[in-house]
């Protein structure tokens, strides 16, 4: 019974994320989520007390999924042995960012860029969910940078936490500009700067 509960809840979250990634949170009505998930309204409220609560759960699930993939890329999980240097893993992550944020598939775009400014004004609970999620991302980047310094693939003068925050902020801004300009140049510029920041010792 409990397994079915989680499967259904995940299905509703996934169905909503597909359309919210394209239209934004405020632009999607509850009826669209119900239609996409193929459930009645009563079932929705069995899992979520409100649309805002649904939005918080969606963001938490998004970051859980994102962090799982990020840890594999950066090698910050105990389950995978990665022979590449931490520097190479970081550049691989940012290279994947260029590809995913340059594509025309809006569903693959970063939800922080898509929803950040919008939900920060709409819902304090969703703002907090986004804020906590971004801190989790920066923490993993910081761990990988610290690993790179320890192994010698990154310069020892780098401050892991500050460097992770600076790079993540830059990439969020570059993604927003790429979206506004319908061009990949901001992302390519971010990649060039990232290579300089993460240069070999």
PETAMO-V188788 format. One record per pair of residues at least 12 apart in sequence whose ideal C-beta (glycine too) atoms are under 10 Angstrom apart, sorted by the first residue. I is the first residue (numbers start at 1). GAP is how many residues later the second one is. If there is no record, write none. Layout:
BEGIN
[[I,GAP] [I,GAP]]
END
This chain:
BEGIN
[[5,41] [5,42] [6,41] [8,29] [8,31] [8,35] [8,38] [8,39] [9,37] [9,38] [9,39] [9,45] [9,48] [9,52] [10,37] [10,47] [10,51] [11,25] [11,26] [11,27] [11,28] [11,36] [12,21] [12,22] [12,24] [12,25] [12,26] [12,27] [12,31] [12,32] [12,34] [12,35] [12,36] [12,42] [12,45] [12,46] [13,20] [13,24] [13,34] [13,35] [13,41] [13,44] [13,45] [13,46] [13,47] [13,48] [13,49] [13,52] [14,22] [14,23] [14,44] [14,47] [14,51] [15,17] [15,18] [15,19] [15,20] [15,21] [15,22] [15,23] [15,24] [16,12] [16,14] [16,16] [16,17] [16,18] [16,20] [16,21] [16,28] [16,32] [16,35] [16,38] [16,39] [16,41] [16,42] [17,16] [17,19] [17,41] [17,42] [17,44] [17,45] [17,48] [17,90] [17,94] [18,15] [18,18] [18,19] [18,88] [18,89] [19,13] [19,14] [19,16] [19,17] [19,88] [20,12] [20,13] [20,16] [20,34] [20,35] [20,38] [20,39] [20,42] [20,87] [20,91] [20,94] [20,95] [21,37] [21,41] [21,84] [21,85] [21,86] [21,87] [21,88] [21,89] [21,90] [21,93] [21,94] [22,83] [22,84] [22,85] [22,87] [22,92] [23,83] [23,91] [24,90] [24,91] [24,94] [24,95] [25,26] [25,27] [25,29] [25,30] [25,33] [25,34] [25,86] [25,89] [25,90] [25,93] [25,94] [25,97] [25,98] [25,101] [26,25] [26,29] [26,89] [26,92] [26,93] [26,95] [26,96] [26,97] [27,91] [28,23] [28,27] [29,22] [30,14] [30,15] [30,18] [30,20] [30,21] [30,24] [33,15] [33,18] [33,21] [33,25] [50,73] [50,75] [51,72] [52,67] [52,70] [52,71] [52,72] [52,73] [52,74] [53,70] [53,72] [53,73] [54,72] [55,60] [55,64] [55,67] [55,68] [55,70] [55,71] [55,74] [55,75] [56,63] [56,67] [56,69] [56,70] [56,71] [56,72] [56,73] [56,74] [57,72] [58,53] [58,57] [58,68] [58,71] [59,52] [59,53] [59,56] [59,60] [59,66] [59,67] [59,68] [59,69] [59,70] [59,71] [59,73] [59,74] [60,69] [60,70] [60,72] [60,73] [62,48] [62,49] [62,50] [62,53] [62,67] [62,68] [62,71] [63,48] [63,49] [63,66] [63,67] [63,69] [63,70] [63,71] [63,72] [63,73] [63,74] [64,69] [64,72] [66,44] [66,45] [66,46] [66,67] [66,70] [66,71] [66,74] [67,66] [67,69] [67,70] [67,72] [67,73] [69,24] [69,27] [70,23] [70,26] [70,66] [70,67] [70,70] [70,71] [70,74] [71,69] [71,72] [71,73] [72,17] [73,16] [73,17] [73,19] [73,20] [73,23] [73,67] [73,71] [74,12] [74,15] [74,16] [74,18] [74,19] [74,66] [74,67] [74,69] [74,70] [74,71] [74,73] [75,13] [75,14] [75,15] [75,68] [75,69] [75,72] [76,13] [76,63] [76,64] [76,65] [76,66] [76,67] [76,68] [76,70] [76,71] [77,63] [84,69] [85,62] [85,63] [85,66] [85,67] [85,68] [85,69] [85,115] [86,57] [86,58] [86,59] [86,60] [86,61] [86,62] [86,63] [86,64] [86,65] [86,66] [86,67] [86,68] [86,112] [87,57] [87,58] [87,60] [87,61] [87,62] [87,64] [87,65] [87,66] [87,67] [87,68] [87,108] [87,111] [87,112] [87,113] [87,114] [88,60] [88,65] [88,110] [89,55] [89,58] [89,59] [89,64] [90,51] [90,54] [90,55] [90,57] [90,58] [90,63] [90,64] [90,73] [90,74] [90,77] [90,104] [90,107] [90,108] [91,100] [91,103] [91,104] [91,107] [93,47] [93,48] [93,51] [93,74] [93,78] [93,101] [94,47] [94,73] [94,76] [94,77] [94,80] [94,93] [94,96] [94,97] [94,100] [94,101] [94,104] [95,92] [95,96] [95,99] [97,13] [97,74] [97,75] [97,77] [97,78] [97,90] [97,93] [97,94] [97,97] [98,73] [98,76] [98,77] [98,80] [98,86] [98,89] [98,90] [98,92] [98,93] [98,96] [99,85] [99,88] [100,75] [100,87] [101,12] [101,70] [101,71] [101,73] [101,74] [101,75] [101,77] [101,78] [101,83] [101,85] [101,86] [101,89] [102,73] [102,76] [102,81] [102,82] [102,83] [102,84] [102,85] [102,86] [103,81] [104,78] [106,73] [109,66] [109,69] [109,70] [110,61] [110,62] [110,65] [110,66] [110,69] [111,19] [111,22] [112,18] [112,19] [112,21] [112,22] [112,25] [112,56] [112,59] [112,60] [112,63] [112,64] [113,58] [113,59] [113,60] [113,61] [113,62] [113,63] [113,64] [113,65] [113,66] [114,61] [114,62] [114,65] [115,12] [115,14] [115,15] [116,14] [116,15] [116,18] [116,56] [116,60] [117,59] [134,31] [134,34] [134,35] [134,38] [135,30] [135,33] [137,27] [137,31] [137,35] [138,22] [138,23] [138,24] [138,25] [138,26] [138,27] [138,28] [138,29] [138,30] [138,31] [139,21] [139,22] [139,25] [139,26] [140,24] [141,19] [141,20] [141,22] [141,23] [141,24] [141,26] [141,27] [142,17] [142,18] [142,19] [142,20] [142,21] [142,22] [142,23] [142,25] [142,26] [143,17] [143,18] [143,21] [144,16] [144,20] [145,13] [145,14] [145,15] [145,16] [145,17] [145,18] [145,19] [145,22] [145,52] [145,53] [146,12] [146,13] [146,14] [146,15] [146,17] [146,18] [147,13] [148,12] [148,15] [148,50] [148,52] [148,53] [149,14] [149,52] [152,48] [152,49] [153,45] [153,47] [153,48] [154,43] [154,44] [154,45] [154,46] [154,47] [155,42] [155,43] [155,44] [155,45] [155,46] [156,45] [157,44] [158,39] [158,40] [158,41] [158,43] [163,34] [163,35] [166,27] [166,28] [166,31] [167,23] [167,26] [167,27] [167,30] [167,31] [170,16] [170,19] [170,20] [170,23] [170,24] [170,27] [171,15] [171,16] [171,19] [171,20] [171,22] [171,23] [172,18] [173,13] [173,17] [174,12] [174,13] [174,14] [174,15] [174,16] [174,17] [174,19] [174,20] [175,12] [175,15] [177,12] [177,13] [178,12]]
END
